[in-house]
Amino acid sequence: MSQVGQRVLVVGGSSGMGEAGVRALAASGARVVMADRKKAPGDLGAERVLEIDIGDDALIASVVSEAGEILGGLDAVWNNAGVCHVGTLESMELDDFDLSFALNVRANAVLARTALPLLRQAGGGSLLFTASAASIMVAKGSLPYIASKSALLTMTRQLALEYAGDNIRVNALCPGWVDTPFNAPAWEMFGGRESFLHKVPELVPLHRMGTVEEFGAIVRFILSADARFMTGQAVVVDGGESLIKGPTR
């Protein structure tokens, strides 16, 4: 699955799934610019690492523009940045609810709108958003996260329909449980990571969490020419968890 010369901007790639995705893309020949607010490993494989705050519209626009200049255009953009806030309607902080929609939904819209001209100039391309398997399910105690990720999935489908005529594909990666610190707030609902690990066989038919390397390979496929007929899809990779809970859409 060669992606030699593909020009990719990855936002949120300094650790976890994002880091694995950058490494997988670079290993397949893609030219990658990575942006994050955290320091990235020195051997990441990206041509350049930029600083970004996805809550800052102007900084998003600046990063997209700079990535386009560095790479000579853009063929694909993957936003893996977001937040995980949990709580019920009564227990959650309203600020966390607002921040979840600002960073999990609005920031993706700003990034996509800023990148569209560059993707059009390239004759088409791919937008990928990291949503969640929670986008298609409901679960107690996770209102800010599930509501915002569900909204992101709906936006993904809407954009896929609107920009198919420009040969721009738009998809959402919907991970289930992945063993990364991002999921720490959700693990706390089970009493912490170790307690959660004992629950995994009940929650996930494959009896384990996913690895970041598995998701790196999936990202590489979604952004590749091998997936050129795929758009508007919720790519759910959850070890079968949604088979038990059942999708809500």
N, C-alpha and C positions, 0 to 999 in steps of 0.2 A: 504494500500500500504506500506507494511513493507520493510525497507531497513536495517534491523538490521545487523550490522557488516560490511556493505559496506564501503570501504575505499576511501574517496574522497578528492581531493585537489581542492579548490576553489581559484582562483586568482581574486582579485577585489571584495571582499565581505564585506567591512567595512560599506557600506551604500547602500541605494536604492535597486535595484533588487538583487544585490549580497548578501546583508545582509539578505533579505527575503529568498533567496535561501538557504543560510547557515542554517537559522533557520528552514526552512521546512525540509531539509535533516536531521538535527540533531533530530528534533522531530519525524521523521520516523525511527530513530534508526541508521542512518549512523554515522560513525566516520569521522569527518571532520577536516582537517587542512586548515586554511584560510591564504592567503598571500595578502598583500596590502601595499601601500606606506603610507596610512593614518591610523591613530589610529582607532581601532575597539571598539565597545561597549563591556563592560566587561561581559555582559550576553548573548553573541552571541551564545554560544552553541558549538563552535569549541573546539577541544582538545588542539590546539595550534594555536597561531597567529604569523606569520612570516612576516618579512619586505621584500618587493620586489620592484624592478624597472624593468618594462617589457622592457625597452630599453637597459638593461644590460644582455647580453647573459650568462655571467658567473654567475650572480646572479640568473637567471632563473634556470640554471642547479643545483645550490646549493640548491635552495628552493625545487625543485623536489626531489633531493636526500634526503634532510632532512625530507621532508614529508613522503617519502617511509620508512625511518628509524623509524620515530615516529609511523606510522600506521602499520608497518610490511609488506609494499607493497602498491600498488595502484590498485583500480578497476575502478576509474573514475576521470577525470580531466575536470573542467569547467573553461574556461577563460572568465571572464566578464569584464576585464580591457580593456580600449581603450580611444580614444579621439574623440571629436566632433568639427571639424573645418569646417566652412562654407565659401562660397564665390564663385564667378564666375571665369572663366579662367583668366580674366583680373584683378579682384579685390582681388583675394586670394594672400596670401603670399606663395611663393614657399617653404619656410621652413615649413609652415603648411601642404602643400601637401606632402612633404617628410616625415614629422612626422606622418601624417595620415597613410601612407603605412608602416612606420616602426613599429608603435604600433598596428595598426588594422589588419595588415597582417603578417609581418615578425615575430613579437613577438609570434603570434599563431603558426607559423611554428616551431620556436625554442622550444617553450614549448611542442608541440606535439612530435617533434623528441626526446627530452630529456625524455619524459614520456613513449615512445613506449616500451623500454626494460622492464620496470616495468609492463606495461599492458600485455605484452607477458608472463612474468613470472606468472602472475595471471591467465593465460589461456584465456585472452581476457578482454575486458572492454569497456569503453565508453569515447569518447572525445566530448566535447560540446563547441562550440564557440558562443559568443554573436555577431551576425551580426546585421541586422536591416531590417525592412520592406522596407527601402530604397534600400536594396540589390536587390529587384525585381522591383523597380520603378525608375522613374526619376523625379526630381523636380528642379526648378530653384534655383540658388543661393547656392547650396550645393555640389559643385564638389568634394572637397577633401574627404568629408564624404561618399558620395554615391559611388564614384569610388573605395575607399578603402574597403568599406563594400561589394560591389559587387565582388571584387577580393577575399575577404575572403569566400564568399559563393561558388565561383568556386573552391577554394582550398579545402573547406569542401567536396565537391562532389568527387574531385579527390582522396583525402585521403580515403574516404569511400570505393571507388572502390579498391584502392591499398591494403588496410589492412583488407578487409572483410575476407580474408582467414585466418587471425590471430584471427578471432572472435572479432575484434575491431570495434565498431560502431562509426561513426563520423557524427555529426549533427550540424546544426546551428539554434540557436534561433533568430528569426527575429521580434523583438518587433516593434510595432507602437509607438504612442505617449504614454509615461509613465510620470507620474507626479513626476519627480525627477530633481534635479539641473543639471544633466548631459545634459538635453535638453535646458538649458538656452541660449546657442549660437543660437540655432534654433529659440527659442521664440523671440529673438531680431529681427529676420527678420519680425516679425509681430508687433513689437513695444513693446515687453515685455510680461511677463507671463499673466497679466490681459487682455491685448488686444488679446492674443492668445486664452484665454478661451472663448472669444466671438465668435471666429472663429471655435471652435471645432465642433459645430453641422453641419457646412458646410463641414468639412473635414472628419469627422468620422461618418459613419451611425449609430453607437450605441450612438452617441452624448456625448461621454466622453472620457477621457484618461484612460488608464489602471492603475491598482494599483500594487504596488510592490508585494503585497501578492498573487495576481493572477499569477504573473510570477514566484514567488517562488514555487507555486504548479505545474506549468508547468515544471520547471526545475527538480523538484523531479520526475515527471513522466518520462521525457526523459531519465534520468539516471537510472531509475529503471528497474527491470526485466520485468515489464509489457510492456516495449517498446523494448524488445529484438529483434524484427523483423524490427525495424526502423533504417535505416542508409542512409546517403547521403541526408537527407531531410532539406529543408528550412522550419522550423516550424514557419509559419507566424501568429502572434497574434497581430492584428492591429485594432480590432473593425470594420473591414470591409472597411478600408480606401483604400486598394488595389483594391476593387471592383469598386470604383469610378475612380481611376487613371488608373487602368489596369496594369497588370504585363508586364514587358519587357522581361521576360524569363519564 
